[in-house]
Amino acid sequence: MKGRDRRAVRTDPLPGEPSLDGAKTVAVVGGGVAGMAAATALAERGARVVLFEREDYLGGRVGGWPTRLADGSHVTMTRGFHAFFRQYYNLRALIGRVDPRGTALVGVPDYPLWHAGGHREGFAGLPRAVPWNAMAFLRRSPTFAWQDLSEVDARAALPMLDVSVPGTYDALDHVDAVTYLEHVRFPPAVHALAFEVFSRSFFAHPARMSAAELVTMFHIYFLGSSEGLVFDVAADPFPHGLWQPLARRLEGLRAEVRTGSPVAAVSRGGARRFVVHAGEDVEVDAVVLAAEVPGLRAVVAASPDLGTPRWRESIAALETAPPFLVSRYWLDRPVRADRPPFLGTSGYGPLDNVSVLDRYEHEARAWAARSGGAVVELHGYALAEVDDAQRRLLAHLHEVYPETRDARIVDARHELRADCPLFPPGGWRTRPPVVTPEDGVVLAGDLVRIDLPVALMERAATTGFAAANHLLAGWGVRGTPLWSVPTRGRGVVLRAVARRWGRNPAGTDALAHGTRA
């Protein structure tokens, strides 16, 4: 699905027949974004799909489940807020299968960022084209003064204008994001607002995040795409608006969706090529492993037949980011009417963002209308300490939105998890790609390497479609086109300047950026 950006890049699948006509059976292990994308693409091409999901709900980290509040209300709890950016072409193509009118997602007016020191930023109303968006941001920014430009190391910053994958990783992956930003010498407030907030959205502190990942992320969301940084959110809880309709569609394509069905191992053999051990044994021709890091490590460790020793070691070495906490509160009174649906924060201890769900989600809005209250959600990423995290997040909410201090908490739910992938310095080369050494087994998920500028949910959807495409190509069947933001910096002149004068944090000569493989 192509968005507004006329320079969005389409990657076509290999040519082939239109359908398998049920000739192959494929197991998809994991019912998150990646698994649902892979299952959809395979089922649409006539594969007989069996999708295994350990939880009782679909969607993975974008999933949700029913719960009952103290006031008797039946509501949906989730793993937390997710932003559906306009450059998430492949994720939106997946959602579009069951939402042709585009009503499942609704726009928010801005992406505001607040720092505890008083700095405020937003991204609404900026021009879409580079470099005009960056110039307009700097011109109106109360944080970035034009005299600050004299302190910036322009040569170190120039690689942001010439991003390519994997070229940027070849140049910058060995450096952590903090070191890179210190070398660039952005003003501290800009560093905290425009960079640390973004990097922590990868669930890790910038000191543990690859500089290449940060630079690529800035390309995806700001400097390389004209879609802008304002995003959409789900109008209904994720199960109702996304996963249940997609599950029904899969079943209509003769796929079998098994929730509450953990996979213990995968082995070779049987009447077909592989046997999936999930309570009962299921024989299949191919397997898509689309589990999160802990689940993938466990399945591969229990499946000694699969892959090569080196590949298995790369899976075992995958790291997870530090724990993160989602705290959702049902309050007995509303927050102020001018509070935004979403707010990114910095400098408020472990509090990284605040969402007011009743500003956009139908279920939360209905509860707030009945009760006269509000539904507020807090996120804390990369927690160094978890014992006191709930109290600290709530205390900082009271600091950010003082009107919540006197609110009575009708009920609360807290989700503490540690299953997001970590992208540490030097990790790109050993990160497993979609294709594995085991013919007939592919990987998908936001932990998986793919040489396209994608991140977070969009990386999950893209690798899910790519995994299906690889299997289909092997059977002579045409797969699904993929879309991405431009695979290089947008301006020829800017790229030329970056190549001529840019340098990496070690101070070496101009970086030679590769192009997409």
C-alpha positions as CSV (number, residue, x, y, z in Angstrom):
1,M,0.0,0.0,0.0
2,K,1.6,3.3,-1.0
3,G,1.1,6.3,1.1
4,R,1.4,10.0,0.3
5,D,5.2,9.9,-0.3
6,R,5.8,9.8,-4.0
7,R,9.3,8.5,-3.4
8,A,8.2,5.5,-1.4
9,V,10.1,2.4,-2.7
10,R,8.4,-0.7,-3.9
11,T,10.2,-4.1,-3.8
12,D,8.5,-6.6,-6.0
13,P,8.4,-10.3,-5.3
14,L,9.8,-12.8,-7.8
15,P,7.4,-13.8,-10.6
16,G,5.5,-17.0,-10.3
17,E,2.1,-18.7,-10.4
18,P,-0.8,-17.1,-8.6
19,S,-1.6,-19.9,-6.2
20,L,-0.5,-23.0,-4.5
21,D,-4.0,-24.5,-4.5
22,G,-3.5,-26.1,-1.1
23,A,-0.4,-28.0,-2.2
24,K,1.7,-27.0,0.8
25,T,1.1,-26.8,4.6
26,V,2.9,-24.1,6.6
27,A,3.2,-23.6,10.3
28,V,3.4,-20.1,11.6
29,V,4.8,-20.0,15.1
30,G,3.6,-16.7,16.8
31,G,0.5,-14.7,16.3
32,G,1.9,-11.2,16.6
33,V,2.2,-8.7,13.8
34,A,4.9,-10.7,12.0
35,G,3.1,-14.0,12.3
36,M,-0.2,-12.5,11.2
37,A,1.4,-10.9,8.1
38,A,3.1,-14.2,7.1
39,A,0.0,-16.2,7.7
40,T,-2.1,-13.8,5.6
41,A,0.3,-13.7,2.7
42,L,0.6,-17.5,2.6
43,A,-3.1,-18.2,3.0
44,E,-3.9,-15.7,0.2
45,R,-1.6,-17.6,-2.1
46,G,-3.3,-20.9,-1.4
47,A,-1.1,-22.4,1.3
48,R,-2.8,-24.4,4.1
49,V,-1.7,-22.4,7.2
50,V,-1.7,-23.5,10.8
51,L,-1.0,-20.5,13.1
52,F,0.2,-21.3,16.7
53,E,0.0,-18.6,19.3
54,R,1.1,-19.3,22.9
55,E,-1.2,-16.7,24.4
56,D,-5.0,-16.8,24.4
57,Y,-5.1,-13.7,22.2
58,L,-3.5,-12.6,19.0
59,G,-1.3,-9.5,18.3
60,G,1.7,-10.2,20.4
61,R,2.9,-6.9,21.9
62,V,0.0,-5.2,20.1
63,G,-2.5,-7.7,21.6
64,G,-5.2,-7.4,24.3
65,W,-7.5,-9.4,26.5
66,P,-10.7,-8.8,28.5
67,T,-10.7,-7.8,32.1
68,R,-13.4,-6.7,34.6
69,L,-12.9,-3.6,36.7
70,A,-13.9,-3.0,40.3
71,D,-17.0,-1.1,39.1
72,G,-18.2,-4.1,37.2
73,S,-17.2,-2.8,33.7
74,H,-16.0,-5.2,31.2
75,V,-13.0,-3.6,29.3
76,T,-9.9,-4.6,27.3
77,M,-6.4,-4.4,28.7
78,T,-3.5,-4.3,26.3
79,R,0.3,-4.3,26.3
80,G,0.2,-0.6,25.8
81,F,-0.1,2.3,23.4
82,H,1.2,1.9,19.8
83,A,1.7,4.7,17.2
84,F,0.8,3.7,13.7
85,F,2.9,6.1,11.6
86,R,1.9,7.0,8.1
87,Q,5.1,5.4,6.7
88,Y,4.1,2.0,8.0
89,Y,3.1,0.9,4.5
90,N,3.2,-2.9,5.0
91,L,1.5,-2.9,8.4
92,R,-1.2,-0.7,6.9
93,A,-1.5,-3.0,3.9
94,L,-2.1,-5.9,6.4
95,I,-4.8,-3.9,8.3
96,G,-6.3,-2.8,5.0
97,R,-7.3,-6.4,4.3
98,V,-10.1,-6.0,6.9
99,D,-10.4,-2.2,7.0
100,P,-10.8,-1.1,3.3
101,R,-12.5,2.2,4.4
102,G,-9.7,3.1,6.7
103,T,-11.7,3.5,9.9
104,A,-9.7,1.2,12.2
105,L,-7.1,4.0,12.7
106,V,-7.7,7.6,13.7
107,G,-5.2,10.5,13.5
108,V,-3.9,12.4,16.5
109,P,-3.3,16.2,16.0
110,D,0.3,16.3,17.1
111,Y,3.3,14.4,18.6
112,P,4.1,16.7,21.5
113,L,7.3,16.2,23.6
114,W,7.8,17.7,27.0
115,H,10.9,18.0,29.0
116,A,10.9,18.4,32.8
117,G,13.1,21.5,32.4
118,G,10.2,23.3,30.6
119,H,11.1,22.6,27.0
120,R,8.2,21.8,24.6
121,E,8.2,20.6,21.1
122,G,5.7,19.3,18.5
123,F,5.6,18.1,14.9
124,A,2.2,19.1,13.6
125,G,2.0,21.4,10.6
126,L,5.6,20.9,9.5
127,P,6.3,20.7,5.7
128,R,6.6,17.2,4.5
129,A,9.6,17.6,2.2
130,V,13.3,17.4,3.3
131,P,15.1,19.7,4.1
132,W,12.1,22.1,4.6
133,N,10.7,20.0,7.4
134,A,13.9,20.2,9.4
135,M,14.3,23.9,8.7
136,A,10.8,24.7,9.8
137,F,11.2,22.6,12.9
138,L,14.4,24.5,13.9
139,R,12.8,27.9,13.0
140,R,9.8,27.5,15.3
141,S,11.5,25.3,18.0
142,P,11.7,27.0,21.4
143,T,14.4,24.5,22.3
144,F,16.9,24.9,19.4
145,A,18.3,28.4,19.1
146,W,20.0,29.2,15.8
147,Q,23.2,30.1,17.6
148,D,23.3,26.5,18.8
149,L,24.2,25.5,15.3
150,S,27.7,26.8,15.8
151,E,28.3,24.2,18.4
152,V,27.1,21.3,16.2
153,D,29.7,19.2,14.5
154,A,28.1,19.3,11.1
155,R,30.5,16.8,9.6
156,A,29.5,14.2,12.2
157,A,25.8,15.0,11.7
158,L,25.9,14.7,7.9
159,P,25.5,10.9,7.7
160,M,21.9,11.5,8.8
161,L,21.3,12.9,5.3
162,D,22.8,9.9,3.5
163,V,21.2,6.9,5.1
164,S,21.1,3.5,3.4
165,V,20.7,0.0,4.5
166,P,23.0,-1.8,5.2
167,G,25.5,1.0,4.4
168,T,24.7,3.0,7.5
169,Y,25.1,-0.1,9.6
170,D,28.5,-0.8,8.1
171,A,29.6,2.8,9.1
172,L,27.9,3.3,12.5
173,D,26.8,0.1,14.0
174,H,29.9,-0.2,16.2
175,V,29.1,3.0,18.0
176,D,26.4,3.5,20.6
177,A,23.8,6.2,20.2
178,V,25.1,8.3,23.2
179,T,28.6,8.4,21.8
180,Y,27.4,9.5,18.4
181,L,25.1,12.2,19.8
182,E,27.9,13.5,22.0
183,H,30.2,13.7,19.0
184,V,27.6,15.6,17.0
185,R,27.2,18.0,19.9
186,F,23.5,18.7,19.6
187,P,22.3,21.0,22.4
188,P,21.3,19.0,25.6
189,A,17.6,19.9,25.3
190,V,17.4,18.8,21.7
191,H,19.3,15.7,22.6
192,A,16.8,14.8,25.3
193,L,13.7,15.7,23.3
194,A,14.4,14.9,19.7
195,F,16.7,11.9,20.2
196,E,16.4,10.3,23.6
197,V,12.6,10.1,23.4
198,F,12.9,8.4,20.0
199,S,15.6,6.0,21.0
200,R,13.8,4.9,24.1
201,S,10.9,4.0,22.0
202,F,13.1,1.0,21.1
203,F,12.8,0.1,24.8
204,A,16.5,0.7,25.6
205,H,18.6,3.6,26.9
206,P,20.7,5.2,24.1
207,A,23.9,4.0,25.7
208,R,22.9,0.4,24.8
209,M,21.5,1.2,21.4
210,S,23.4,1.1,18.1
211,A,24.0,4.6,16.6
212,A,23.2,3.1,13.2
213,E,19.7,2.1,14.5
214,L,19.1,5.7,15.8
215,V,20.3,7.3,12.5
216,T,18.2,4.9,10.4
217,M,15.2,5.6,12.7
218,F,15.6,9.4,12.1
219,H,15.7,8.7,8.4
220,I,12.5,6.6,8.6
221,Y,10.5,9.0,10.6
222,F,11.8,12.5,9.7
223,L,14.7,13.1,7.3
224,G,14.0,10.3,4.7
225,S,10.2,10.3,4.6
226,S,7.7,13.0,3.7
227,E,5.0,11.3,5.8
228,G,5.9,13.3,8.8
229,L,6.0,12.4,12.5
230,V,2.3,12.7,13.3
231,F,0.7,9.3,13.6
232,D,-2.6,7.4,13.9
233,V,-3.9,5.3,16.7
234,A,-6.3,2.4,16.9
235,A,-9.9,3.5,17.3
236,D,-10.9,0.3,19.1
237,P,-8.9,-2.0,21.4
238,F,-6.5,-4.0,19.3
239,P,-8.4,-7.3,19.4
240,H,-11.7,-5.8,18.2
241,G,-10.4,-3.6,15.5
242,L,-7.4,-5.6,14.1
243,W,-6.8,-9.2,15.2
244,Q,-10.2,-10.7,15.5
245,P,-11.2,-9.5,12.0
246,L,-7.9,-10.7,10.6
247,A,-8.3,-14.1,12.3
248,R,-11.8,-14.5,10.7
249,R,-10.4,-13.6,7.3
250,L,-7.6,-16.2,7.8
251,E,-10.2,-18.8,8.7
252,G,-12.2,-17.9,5.6
253,L,-9.0,-18.7,3.6
254,R,-9.0,-22.2,5.2
255,A,-6.2,-21.3,7.7
256,E,-6.4,-22.7,11.2
257,V,-5.7,-20.3,14.1
258,R,-4.8,-21.9,17.3
259,T,-4.5,-19.6,20.3
260,G,-3.4,-20.9,23.7
261,S,-1.2,-23.3,21.8
262,P,2.5,-23.0,22.6
263,V,5.1,-24.7,20.3
264,A,7.7,-26.7,22.2
265,A,9.9,-27.7,19.3
266,V,10.2,-28.3,15.6
267,S,11.9,-31.4,14.1
268,R,12.6,-32.8,10.7
269,G,10.7,-35.8,9.4
270,G,7.3,-37.2,9.1
271,A,5.2,-37.5,6.0
272,R,6.0,-33.9,5.2
273,R,9.3,-32.1,5.8
274,F,8.8,-30.9,9.5
275,V,6.9,-31.8,12.6
276,V,5.7,-29.1,14.9
277,H,5.4,-30.2,18.5
278,A,2.6,-28.3,20.1
279,G,0.6,-30.6,22.4
280,E,-0.1,-32.7,19.3
281,D,2.3,-33.2,16.4
282,V,1.5,-31.4,13.2
283,E,3.3,-32.2,10.0
284,V,4.1,-29.3,7.7
285,D,6.1,-28.5,4.6
286,A,7.6,-25.3,6.0
287,V,7.8,-23.2,9.2
288,V,7.7,-19.5,9.9
289,L,9.3,-18.8,13.3
290,A,7.7,-15.5,14.3
291,A,8.0,-15.6,18.1
292,E,9.5,-12.9,20.3
293,V,13.1,-13.2,21.5
294,P,12.5,-15.5,24.5
295,G,10.1,-17.7,22.6
296,L,12.4,-18.0,19.6
297,R,15.4,-18.9,21.7
298,A,13.4,-21.6,23.5
299,V,12.0,-23.2,20.4
300,V,15.4,-23.2,18.6
301,A,17.1,-24.6,21.7
302,A,14.6,-27.4,21.9
303,S,15.0,-28.1,18.1
304,P,18.5,-29.5,17.7
305,D,17.8,-30.7,14.1
306,L,17.3,-27.1,12.8
307,G,20.0,-25.0,11.2
308,T,23.7,-24.8,11.7
309,P,25.7,-24.4,14.9
310,R,26.6,-20.8,14.0
311,W,22.9,-19.9,13.3
312,R,21.8,-21.5,16.5
313,E,24.4,-19.6,18.4
314,S,23.2,-16.4,16.8
315,I,19.7,-17.1,18.0
316,A,20.8,-18.0,21.5
317,A,22.8,-14.7,21.7
318,L,19.8,-12.5,20.9
319,E,19.3,-10.0,23.8
320,T,16.2,-8.5,25.2
321,A,15.9,-4.9,26.2
322,P,15.5,-4.0,29.8
323,P,12.0,-4.3,31.4
324,F,9.2,-1.9,30.6
325,L,6.1,-1.1,32.5
326,V,2.6,-0.2,31.2
327,S,0.3,1.2,33.9
328,R,-3.3,1.9,33.0
329,Y,-5.6,3.8,35.4
330,W,-9.3,4.3,35.3
331,L,-9.8,7.6,37.2
332,D,-13.0,9.0,38.7
333,R,-12.6,12.4,37.0
334,P,-11.4,13.7,33.6
335,V,-8.0,15.2,32.9
336,R,-8.0,18.7,31.6
337,A,-9.7,19.2,28.2
338,D,-6.5,20.5,26.5
339,R,-4.4,17.4,27.4
340,P,-3.3,15.7,24.2
341,P,-4.1,12.0,23.4
342,F,-0.4,11.2,23.6
343,L,2.5,13.0,25.2
344,G,6.2,12.0,25.0
345,T,8.1,13.0,28.1
346,S,11.8,13.3,29.1
347,G,13.3,14.2,32.5
348,Y,10.4,12.8,34.5
349,G,12.2,9.9,36.0
350,P,11.1,6.6,34.4
351,L,8.0,8.1,32.8
352,D,8.4,8.1,29.0
353,N,4.9,8.9,27.8
354,V,1.3,9.5,28.9
355,S,-1.8,8.5,26.9
356,V,-5.3,9.6,27.5
357,L,-7.2,6.7,25.9
358,D,-10.7,8.2,26.2
359,R,-9.5,10.9,23.7
360,Y,-9.4,8.4,20.9
361,E,-10.4,4.9,21.8
362,H,-14.1,4.1,21.6
363,E,-14.2,1.6,24.5
364,A,-12.3,4.0,26.8
365,R,-14.4,6.9,25.7
366,A,-17.6,5.0,26.5
367,W,-16.3,4.2,30.0
368,A,-15.3,7.8,30.6
369,A,-18.8,9.0,29.4
370,R,-20.6,6.6,31.8
371,S,-18.4,7.3,34.8
372,G,-17.4,10.9,34.3
373,G,-13.8,9.9,34.6
374,A,-10.7,9.2,32.4
375,V,-8.6,6.4,31.2
376,V,-4.9,7.2,31.5
377,E,-1.9,5.0,30.5
378,L,1.7,5.5,31.5
379,H,4.8,3.9,29.9
380,G,8.2,3.5,31.5
381,Y,10.9,2.0,29.2
382,A,14.3,0.6,30.0
383,L,13.7,0.4,33.7
384,A,16.9,0.2,35.8
385,E,14.8,-0.7,38.8
386,V,11.3,-2.3,38.8
387,D,10.4,-2.6,42.5
388,D,9.2,1.0,42.8
389,A,8.4,1.7,39.2
390,Q,4.6,1.8,39.6
391,R,4.7,4.4,42.3
392,R,7.2,6.5,40.5
393,L,5.3,6.5,37.2
394,L,2.2,7.6,39.0
395,A,4.0,10.3,41.0
396,H,5.4,11.8,37.7
397,L,1.9,11.7,36.2
398,H,0.8,13.9,39.0
399,E,3.7,16.2,38.2
400,V,2.9,16.3,34.4
401,Y,-0.9,16.5,34.8
402,P,-1.4,18.0,38.3
403,E,-5.2,17.6,38.1
404,T,-4.8,13.8,38.5
405,R,-3.4,14.2,42.0
406,D,-6.9,14.4,43.5
407,A,-8.5,11.7,41.3
408,R,-9.6,8.5,42.8
409,I,-8.3,5.4,41.1
410,V,-11.4,3.3,40.2
411,D,-9.1,0.5,39.1
412,A,-5.7,-0.1,37.6
413,R,-3.8,-2.7,35.6
414,H,0.0,-3.1,35.3
415,E,2.0,-5.0,32.7
416,L,5.7,-5.5,33.4
417,R,7.5,-7.2,30.5
418,A,11.0,-7.8,29.2
419,D,10.6,-9.4,25.8
420,C,11.5,-6.6,23.3
421,P,14.6,-7.1,21.2
422,L,17.7,-5.1,22.0
423,F,19.7,-3.6,19.1
424,P,23.1,-3.1,20.7
425,P,26.2,-1.6,19.1
426,G,27.8,-4.2,16.9
427,G,24.7,-6.4,16.7
428,W,23.8,-5.9,13.1
429,R,26.1,-8.4,11.5
430,T,25.1,-11.2,13.8
431,R,21.3,-10.4,13.8
432,P,19.6,-13.3,12.1
433,P,18.0,-12.5,8.7
434,V,14.7,-13.8,7.3
435,V,16.3,-16.7,5.5
436,T,17.9,-19.4,7.7
437,P,20.3,-22.2,6.9
438,E,17.4,-24.6,7.2
439,D,15.6,-24.8,3.9
440,G,11.9,-24.5,4.6
441,V,12.4,-22.5,7.9
442,V,12.2,-18.7,7.9
443,L,12.2,-16.0,10.6
444,A,10.0,-13.0,11.0
445,G,9.6,-10.3,13.6
446,D,11.0,-7.0,14.7
447,L,14.1,-8.8,16.0
448,V,14.9,-10.0,12.4
449,R,17.4,-8.3,10.1
450,I,16.1,-7.1,6.8
451,D,18.0,-4.7,4.5
452,L,15.2,-2.1,4.3
453,P,14.7,1.0,6.3
454,V,11.9,-0.3,8.6
455,A,11.5,-0.4,12.4
456,L,9.2,-1.5,15.2
457,M,5.8,-2.8,14.1
458,E,6.7,-2.0,10.5
459,R,9.8,-4.2,10.7
460,A,7.6,-7.0,12.1
461,A,5.0,-6.7,9.3
462,T,7.7,-6.4,6.6
463,T,9.7,-9.4,7.7
464,G,6.4,-11.4,8.0
465,F,5.6,-10.7,4.3
466,A,9.2,-11.3,3.3
467,A,9.3,-14.6,5.1
468,A,6.1,-15.7,3.2
469,N,7.6,-14.4,-0.1
470,H,10.7,-16.5,0.4
471,L,8.7,-19.7,0.9
472,L,6.4,-18.9,-2.0
473,A,9.3,-18.1,-4.4
474,G,10.7,-21.5,-3.6
475,W,7.4,-23.1,-4.7
476,G,7.2,-21.0,-7.9
477,V,4.4,-18.7,-6.6
478,R,4.4,-14.9,-6.7
479,G,4.4,-13.2,-3.3
480,T,3.4,-9.8,-2.0
481,P,5.0,-6.5,-2.9
482,L,6.8,-4.7,-0.1
483,W,7.0,-0.9,0.4
484,S,9.4,1.3,2.4
485,V,10.4,4.9,2.8
486,P,13.2,5.9,0.4
487,T,16.2,3.5,0.7
488,R,18.6,6.4,0.5
489,G,18.7,10.1,1.6
490,R,16.2,12.1,-0.3
491,G,18.3,14.8,-1.8
492,V,21.0,14.2,-4.4
493,V,22.9,17.3,-3.3
494,L,22.5,16.6,0.4
495,R,23.8,13.0,-0.2
496,A,26.7,14.3,-2.1
497,V,27.6,16.7,0.7
498,A,27.3,14.0,3.3
499,R,29.5,11.6,1.3
500,R,32.1,14.3,0.7
501,W,32.3,15.8,4.2
502,G,30.6,13.4,6.6
503,R,32.6,11.4,9.0
504,N,32.0,8.9,11.7
505,P,32.4,9.3,15.4
506,A,36.0,8.0,15.2
507,G,36.9,10.9,13.0
508,T,37.8,8.9,9.9
509,D,37.4,10.0,6.4
510,A,34.1,10.4,4.6
511,L,31.7,7.5,4.9
512,A,31.1,5.3,1.9
513,H,27.4,4.3,2.2
514,G,26.2,1.2,0.4
515,T,22.8,0.8,-1.2
516,R,20.1,-1.7,-0.4
517,A,21.0,-5.2,-1.2
